[in-house]
């Protein structure tokens, strides 16, 4: 009799241990966003972002959330996918059939789906804040490997005949959690924002600091704070006092730019790897949401193709539109701090962006050095707008040549100023154009004009 009691007690202990929720993080959660590469019948053809609905419902006395596709149209979109999570086990419900797809409570030696066995289980650091999550490695009889991470899921998710291969996992607040470095999951961003080669020149509005033009750049040295890599942000006033801004820090991770003050919380500044339909949520402005409405590739003045993103947001009664250029940042509010609705300098204008001493972007005028401000500022174009003859005004004796290009960077005219200070633009179509002035000492000034 006692043997039976002990057997029953042992069974209860095992059952209760198994029934406990062994995870700290949920997979089926409306805060989670997952990015996948998709494969149909063995052929990779696109990508998908998915999340779960906030609302839920009961089906056969069980709690489900619906899978939402953010920016991809599945082949079998007509099918309804639902998920529920119970004490570390994730179930998918399709066509009146429920299937266990993840079990984060498995341990080494346990079997899954009669074909897979757990060969390793360990704690790993997944997100940028070094949060620890449990990782399970499974292997089948053919030697194939699966990898599951607590609350993130597996490196592969199968929806009928569609295979999804995990690339990224992040939360609603766009805190980067996990990135799978598969070759076909690579970020489209290829130009760095956080680099000491980069320099931004912009003008602040008159009501803040009359006549002050600023340089922004990053120091060439770097350091670690809390196991994160930062570069100091440096601001300089052109032609005035110069100083180093010591309390601003930035880092870059897969096209995402994060900003913080020393000993402060980290905030998202930019995400150049965003796609159309992505929603970015400011960390300290929970009522705002910035939606990416357009992504296109443009060629900047250095001949490099960069991503240009348009974002729209409603901030209370105001509607805001932002334009980001990969590696350059925002074109109108050029301080480039945190994403949000607040305006420190609503009228600030990015004049130009230089990297490795080359002009990449210009919005009308561009100085390549503090010492060059007064000399180059004497050069101007008249008339502007122009119909046929564009005159170069100022200290033209210091000019070596001029180039006129369209906004895509295509060069339309080259001119050496030995046969007069005018350029015939009559044959150029109406629009906005860039005039790059090349000086004899190697300096460059960029001016903008309108052809009518």
KEZA-528763 format. One record per residue (C-alpha): x, y, z. Coordinates in Angstrom, 1 decimal, padded with zeros to 4 digits. Layout:
# residues N
X / Y / Z
...
//
This chain:
# residues 452
000.0 / 000.0 / 000.0
002.8 / 002.4 / 000.9
004.5 / 001.6 / -002.4
001.4 / 002.7 / -004.2
001.2 / 005.9 / -002.2
004.8 / 006.7 / -002.9
004.2 / 006.0 / -006.6
001.2 / 008.3 / -006.7
003.1 / 011.0 / -004.8
006.0 / 010.7 / -007.2
003.6 / 011.0 / -010.1
002.0 / 014.2 / -008.6
005.4 / 015.8 / -008.1
006.5 / 015.1 / -011.7
003.1 / 016.2 / -013.0
003.2 / 019.5 / -011.0
006.7 / 020.2 / -012.1
005.8 / 019.7 / -015.7
002.7 / 021.9 / -015.3
004.7 / 024.8 / -013.9
005.4 / 027.6 / -016.4
009.1 / 027.2 / -017.0
009.5 / 030.4 / -019.1
009.9 / 034.0 / -018.3
009.1 / 035.3 / -021.7
006.0 / 034.6 / -023.9
006.1 / 033.8 / -027.6
002.4 / 034.4 / -028.2
002.3 / 038.1 / -027.3
001.1 / 041.1 / -029.2
004.3 / 043.0 / -028.2
006.5 / 040.6 / -030.2
007.4 / 041.2 / -033.9
009.2 / 038.5 / -035.9
010.8 / 038.9 / -039.3
011.3 / 035.9 / -041.5
012.6 / 034.9 / -044.9
010.0 / 032.8 / -046.7
010.4 / 029.7 / -048.8
007.7 / 028.0 / -050.8
008.3 / 024.5 / -052.3
012.0 / 025.0 / -051.6
012.3 / 028.4 / -053.3
013.1 / 031.5 / -051.3
011.0 / 034.3 / -052.6
010.5 / 037.0 / -050.1
010.1 / 038.0 / -046.5
007.4 / 038.4 / -043.9
006.9 / 040.2 / -040.6
004.3 / 038.7 / -038.2
002.9 / 039.5 / -034.8
-000.2 / 038.4 / -032.8
-003.5 / 040.2 / -032.3
-004.1 / 042.0 / -029.1
-007.7 / 040.7 / -028.9
-008.3 / 037.0 / -028.2
-011.1 / 034.6 / -028.2
-012.1 / 031.2 / -026.8
-012.3 / 028.1 / -029.0
-013.0 / 024.7 / -027.5
-012.4 / 026.3 / -024.1
-008.9 / 027.4 / -025.1
-007.4 / 030.8 / -025.5
-006.0 / 031.8 / -028.9
-004.4 / 034.8 / -030.6
-004.5 / 035.3 / -034.4
-001.3 / 035.6 / -036.5
-001.1 / 038.9 / -038.3
001.0 / 039.4 / -041.4
002.4 / 043.0 / -041.4
003.9 / 043.4 / -044.8
003.7 / 040.1 / -046.7
000.9 / 038.3 / -048.5
001.2 / 034.6 / -048.0
000.3 / 032.1 / -050.7
-002.2 / 030.4 / -048.5
-003.6 / 033.6 / -046.9
-007.1 / 032.2 / -046.9
-006.1 / 029.8 / -044.1
-006.6 / 031.1 / -040.6
-003.7 / 030.6 / -038.2
-004.2 / 030.8 / -034.4
-001.8 / 030.2 / -031.6
-002.0 / 029.7 / -027.8
000.7 / 029.3 / -025.2
000.3 / 027.2 / -022.0
003.1 / 026.9 / -019.5
006.0 / 027.1 / -022.0
004.2 / 025.1 / -024.7
003.1 / 026.8 / -027.9
000.3 / 025.3 / -030.0
-000.9 / 026.3 / -033.5
-004.5 / 025.8 / -034.4
-005.4 / 025.2 / -038.1
-008.3 / 023.5 / -039.8
-009.8 / 022.3 / -036.4
-006.5 / 020.7 / -035.6
-004.1 / 021.8 / -032.8
-000.4 / 021.0 / -033.1
002.4 / 021.5 / -030.5
005.1 / 023.5 / -032.3
007.4 / 024.6 / -029.5
008.0 / 023.3 / -026.0
010.4 / 025.5 / -024.1
010.3 / 023.3 / -021.0
012.0 / 020.3 / -022.7
015.4 / 019.2 / -021.3
018.3 / 017.3 / -022.6
017.3 / 013.8 / -023.7
013.6 / 014.7 / -024.1
011.9 / 013.8 / -027.4
009.7 / 016.0 / -029.5
007.3 / 014.9 / -032.2
008.8 / 011.3 / -032.0
011.5 / 012.4 / -034.5
013.5 / 015.0 / -032.6
015.6 / 014.8 / -029.5
017.0 / 017.6 / -027.3
020.8 / 017.3 / -027.4
021.7 / 020.6 / -025.7
020.0 / 023.2 / -023.4
021.8 / 026.3 / -022.2
021.3 / 029.9 / -021.2
022.4 / 032.5 / -023.7
022.4 / 036.3 / -023.9
020.1 / 037.3 / -026.8
019.2 / 040.9 / -026.6
021.3 / 044.1 / -026.5
020.7 / 044.4 / -022.8
022.2 / 041.0 / -022.1
019.0 / 039.4 / -021.0
019.4 / 035.7 / -020.4
017.0 / 033.2 / -022.2
017.0 / 029.5 / -022.5
018.1 / 027.9 / -025.8
017.2 / 024.4 / -026.8
019.0 / 022.5 / -029.6
017.2 / 019.5 / -031.2
018.5 / 016.9 / -033.6
016.6 / 014.3 / -035.7
017.7 / 010.9 / -037.0
019.0 / 012.5 / -040.2
021.3 / 014.8 / -038.3
019.3 / 017.9 / -039.0
019.3 / 020.6 / -036.3
016.5 / 022.9 / -034.9
017.2 / 025.8 / -032.5
014.5 / 027.1 / -030.1
014.9 / 030.2 / -027.9
012.6 / 030.9 / -025.0
009.9 / 033.3 / -026.0
011.4 / 033.9 / -029.5
010.6 / 030.5 / -031.0
012.5 / 028.4 / -033.5
014.8 / 029.3 / -036.4
012.1 / 027.8 / -038.6
008.3 / 028.0 / -038.5
006.2 / 026.0 / -041.0
002.8 / 027.2 / -042.1
001.3 / 024.5 / -044.4
003.6 / 024.5 / -047.5
005.3 / 027.7 / -046.5
008.5 / 027.7 / -044.5
009.5 / 030.8 / -042.5
013.2 / 031.2 / -041.5
013.7 / 033.5 / -038.6
015.8 / 036.6 / -039.3
014.9 / 039.1 / -036.5
012.9 / 039.3 / -033.3
012.1 / 042.6 / -031.6
009.4 / 044.1 / -029.3
006.7 / 046.7 / -029.9
009.1 / 049.4 / -028.6
011.6 / 048.2 / -031.2
014.1 / 047.1 / -028.7
016.4 / 044.8 / -030.7
016.3 / 041.3 / -029.1
017.7 / 038.8 / -031.6
019.3 / 038.6 / -035.1
019.9 / 035.5 / -037.0
022.9 / 036.0 / -039.3
021.7 / 033.9 / -042.2
023.1 / 034.9 / -045.5
019.6 / 035.7 / -047.0
018.6 / 037.6 / -043.8
021.3 / 040.3 / -044.2
020.3 / 043.8 / -043.5
019.9 / 045.9 / -046.6
021.8 / 048.8 / -044.9
025.4 / 049.1 / -046.0
026.5 / 052.7 / -045.1
027.3 / 053.5 / -041.5
025.9 / 056.4 / -039.6
028.1 / 056.1 / -036.5
031.5 / 056.8 / -038.0
034.1 / 059.4 / -037.4
034.4 / 059.9 / -041.1
030.9 / 061.4 / -041.2
030.2 / 065.1 / -040.7
026.9 / 067.0 / -040.7
026.6 / 070.8 / -041.2
023.3 / 072.5 / -040.3
021.7 / 075.8 / -039.4
019.6 / 076.3 / -036.3
016.6 / 078.7 / -036.4
017.1 / 082.4 / -035.8
015.0 / 082.4 / -032.7
017.2 / 079.9 / -031.0
020.7 / 081.1 / -031.9
020.9 / 083.8 / -034.6
023.6 / 083.1 / -037.2
024.9 / 080.0 / -035.6
025.8 / 077.1 / -038.0
026.8 / 073.7 / -036.5
028.9 / 070.8 / -037.3
028.0 / 067.4 / -035.9
030.4 / 064.5 / -036.0
031.6 / 061.5 / -033.9
035.0 / 061.1 / -032.2
037.4 / 058.6 / -033.7
037.9 / 056.9 / -030.3
035.3 / 054.7 / -028.7
034.6 / 053.1 / -025.4
032.2 / 050.7 / -023.6
029.3 / 051.5 / -021.3
027.5 / 048.5 / -019.9
029.0 / 046.2 / -022.5
027.8 / 048.5 / -025.4
029.9 / 050.2 / -028.0
029.5 / 054.0 / -028.3
031.1 / 057.0 / -030.0
031.0 / 060.5 / -028.6
028.9 / 063.0 / -030.4
030.8 / 066.2 / -031.1
029.2 / 069.6 / -032.0
031.1 / 072.6 / -033.3
029.9 / 076.1 / -034.2
031.2 / 077.1 / -037.6
033.3 / 080.3 / -037.3
032.5 / 080.7 / -033.6
033.4 / 078.9 / -030.4
034.1 / 075.1 / -030.7
033.4 / 072.5 / -028.1
032.9 / 068.8 / -027.6
029.5 / 067.5 / -026.5
030.5 / 064.9 / -023.9
027.1 / 063.8 / -022.7
025.7 / 062.3 / -025.9
026.5 / 058.8 / -027.1
025.4 / 056.7 / -030.1
025.8 / 053.2 / -031.3
024.7 / 051.3 / -034.5
023.4 / 047.8 / -034.8
022.1 / 046.4 / -038.2
021.0 / 049.8 / -039.4
019.4 / 050.9 / -036.1
020.9 / 053.9 / -034.4
020.5 / 054.2 / -030.7
021.1 / 057.3 / -028.6
021.6 / 057.8 / -024.9
022.9 / 060.4 / -022.4
025.5 / 059.0 / -020.0
023.9 / 056.8 / -017.4
020.5 / 057.2 / -019.2
018.1 / 054.9 / -020.9
018.8 / 054.0 / -024.5
016.4 / 055.3 / -027.2
015.9 / 054.6 / -030.9
017.1 / 057.5 / -033.2
016.8 / 055.8 / -036.6
016.1 / 052.5 / -038.2
017.4 / 052.5 / -041.8
016.6 / 048.8 / -042.3
012.8 / 049.4 / -041.9
010.4 / 048.3 / -044.6
007.1 / 049.8 / -045.8
004.4 / 049.1 / -043.2
006.8 / 049.0 / -040.2
005.6 / 051.0 / -037.2
008.2 / 052.6 / -034.9
007.2 / 053.5 / -031.4
009.1 / 056.3 / -029.5
010.3 / 055.1 / -026.1
008.9 / 058.0 / -024.2
006.0 / 059.0 / -026.4
003.6 / 056.1 / -026.1
000.8 / 058.0 / -027.9
002.8 / 058.3 / -031.1
003.5 / 055.8 / -033.8
005.6 / 056.4 / -036.9
004.6 / 054.3 / -039.9
007.0 / 053.8 / -042.8
005.0 / 054.7 / -045.9
007.6 / 054.6 / -048.6
011.1 / 053.1 / -049.2
013.1 / 053.9 / -052.3
016.8 / 053.8 / -053.4
018.4 / 057.0 / -054.4
021.9 / 057.8 / -055.6
023.7 / 060.5 / -053.6
026.4 / 062.9 / -054.8
029.1 / 060.3 / -054.1
027.5 / 057.8 / -056.5
026.4 / 055.4 / -053.8
022.9 / 054.0 / -053.7
021.2 / 054.7 / -050.3
017.8 / 053.9 / -048.9
015.4 / 056.8 / -048.5
012.5 / 056.3 / -046.1
009.4 / 058.4 / -045.6
007.6 / 058.1 / -042.3
004.2 / 059.6 / -041.2
002.9 / 060.1 / -037.7
000.1 / 061.8 / -035.8
001.3 / 063.6 / -032.7
-001.8 / 064.8 / -031.0
-003.5 / 067.3 / -033.4
-000.4 / 067.5 / -035.5
000.6 / 065.3 / -038.4
004.3 / 064.8 / -039.0
006.2 / 063.6 / -042.0
009.9 / 062.6 / -041.7
012.4 / 061.8 / -044.4
015.4 / 059.6 / -043.6
018.4 / 058.8 / -045.8
020.4 / 055.7 / -045.0
023.6 / 056.7 / -043.1
022.7 / 060.4 / -043.2
019.7 / 060.7 / -041.1
016.9 / 063.2 / -041.1
017.1 / 066.0 / -043.6
015.1 / 068.7 / -041.7
015.8 / 068.1 / -038.0
019.4 / 067.2 / -038.1
020.3 / 066.8 / -034.4
019.4 / 063.1 / -034.8
018.6 / 062.3 / -031.2
015.6 / 060.2 / -030.3
012.6 / 059.3 / -032.4
009.5 / 061.2 / -031.2
007.1 / 064.0 / -031.6
009.0 / 066.6 / -029.6
010.6 / 069.5 / -031.4
013.8 / 071.0 / -030.0
014.6 / 072.7 / -033.3
011.7 / 072.5 / -035.7
013.2 / 074.8 / -038.2
016.8 / 073.4 / -038.2
017.9 / 072.5 / -041.7
020.6 / 070.0 / -042.7
022.7 / 071.9 / -045.2
025.1 / 069.1 / -046.2
026.6 / 065.8 / -045.2
030.2 / 064.9 / -045.8
031.9 / 061.5 / -045.3
035.6 / 060.8 / -045.8
035.9 / 064.5 / -047.0
033.5 / 063.9 / -049.8
030.2 / 065.7 / -050.2
027.3 / 063.2 / -050.2
024.2 / 065.3 / -049.7
023.6 / 069.1 / -050.0
020.5 / 071.2 / -049.5
021.8 / 074.4 / -051.0
025.3 / 075.2 / -049.6
028.0 / 073.1 / -048.1
031.2 / 074.0 / -046.2
034.0 / 071.4 / -046.0
035.9 / 073.2 / -043.2
035.4 / 075.9 / -040.6
038.2 / 078.0 / -042.2
036.6 / 077.9 / -045.6
033.3 / 079.5 / -044.5
033.9 / 083.2 / -045.2
035.7 / 082.6 / -048.6
033.2 / 080.2 / -050.0
030.2 / 082.0 / -048.8
031.0 / 084.8 / -051.3
030.1 / 082.4 / -054.2
026.4 / 082.6 / -055.4
024.3 / 081.8 / -058.5
022.2 / 084.4 / -060.2
019.4 / 084.5 / -061.2
017.8 / 081.8 / -059.2
015.4 / 080.5 / -060.5
017.0 / 080.7 / -063.9
015.7 / 080.5 / -067.5
018.8 / 080.2 / -069.7
022.0 / 081.8 / -068.5
023.3 / 081.0 / -065.0
025.9 / 083.5 / -063.6
028.6 / 082.6 / -061.1
029.0 / 085.5 / -058.7
031.8 / 086.2 / -056.2
035.5 / 085.3 / -056.0
035.5 / 083.2 / -059.2
039.3 / 083.4 / -059.6
039.6 / 080.7 / -056.9
037.4 / 078.3 / -058.8
038.9 / 075.5 / -060.8
035.7 / 074.1 / -062.4
032.0 / 073.5 / -061.9
029.7 / 070.5 / -062.3
025.9 / 070.6 / -062.7
024.0 / 067.4 / -061.8
020.4 / 066.4 / -061.1
019.2 / 065.3 / -057.7
020.0 / 061.6 / -058.5
023.7 / 062.6 / -059.0
023.8 / 062.3 / -062.8
026.3 / 064.9 / -064.1
024.8 / 067.1 / -066.9
027.5 / 069.7 / -067.4
031.2 / 070.3 / -066.6
032.7 / 073.8 / -067.0
036.1 / 075.4 / -066.5
035.8 / 079.1 / -065.8
038.3 / 080.4 / -068.4
035.8 / 081.5 / -071.0
033.4 / 083.6 / -068.8
031.4 / 083.2 / -065.6
028.2 / 082.0 / -067.1
026.7 / 078.6 / -067.8
024.1 / 078.0 / -070.5
021.3 / 075.9 / -068.9
018.7 / 076.5 / -071.6
018.7 / 072.9 / -072.7
018.2 / 071.5 / -069.2
014.6 / 070.4 / -068.3
012.8 / 072.3 / -065.6
013.6 / 071.2 / -062.1
016.0 / 071.4 / -059.1
019.7 / 071.0 / -059.8
023.0 / 070.9 / -057.9
026.0 / 073.0 / -058.8
029.2 / 071.7 / -057.3
032.0 / 074.3 / -057.2
035.5 / 072.9 / -057.2
038.2 / 075.3 / -055.9
041.8 / 075.4 / -056.8
042.9 / 074.4 / -053.3
040.8 / 071.3 / -053.4
037.8 / 072.6 / -051.4
034.3 / 072.1 / -052.6
031.1 / 074.1 / -052.3
027.7 / 072.8 / -053.3
024.9 / 075.2 / -054.3
021.3 / 074.5 / -055.4
019.3 / 076.2 / -058.2
016.0 / 076.0 / -059.9
015.6 / 075.8 / -063.7
012.3 / 077.1 / -065.0
//
